[in-house]
Amino acid sequence: MVSQYVFPSSLGLFRIVMHGRRWRSLIEAREVARHDSAEAALDALRQAWPHARLPQRLSEWRYVAEAAYLPHARLARATNGIRVTGIDPSQPRVRRSRRAQGRPSRGVTDHG
């Protein structure tokens, strides 16, 4: 849902957001209407707020791609520089405890 066109104005932040197969026109967080195309959403915003001086073409709006807002995309960008050499994906993962070896857990008894 996060592919969108954005245009800041003195009246607020105007957005045209892809939502499934349709486009939503918004001012700030308030939805104005839903449209079949981004151009139709732009026309509706321009007609509803002529004093906002919105650009006539979508190419003059800032386009924000979908992947920029997804949590896993942020994680991918954050871990992009980490090297994973020596890891064989065909081998099973080995779980290791963070607890020091030879130190029993406090208050836990072994009921064999």
Residue pairs with C-beta under 8 A, 6 or more apart in sequence:
1 17
1 18
1 19
1 20
2 17
2 18
2 64
2 66
2 68
2 69
2 70
3 17
3 18
3 63
3 64
3 65
3 66
4 15
4 16
4 17
4 18
4 63
4 64
5 15
5 16
5 38
5 42
5 58
5 61
5 62
5 63
5 64
6 13
6 14
6 15
6 61
6 62
6 63
6 64
7 13
7 14
7 15
7 54
7 55
7 60
7 61
7 62
8 14
9 49
9 52
9 53
9 54
10 52
11 27
11 49
11 51
11 52
12 27
12 28
13 27
13 28
14 25
14 26
14 27
14 45
14 49
14 52
14 54
15 24
15 25
15 26
15 27
16 23
16 24
16 25
16 26
16 38
16 41
16 42
16 45
16 58
16 61
17 23
17 24
17 26
18 24
18 38
18 66
19 34
22 34
22 35
22 36
23 34
23 35
23 36
23 37
23 38
23 40
23 41
24 31
24 32
24 33
24 34
24 35
24 41
25 31
25 32
25 33
25 34
25 35
25 41
25 42
25 44
25 45
26 32
27 45
27 49
32 44
32 45
32 48
33 41
33 44
35 41
35 44
38 58
39 58
42 54
42 58
42 61
45 52
45 54
46 54
46 56
55 61
67 73
99 105
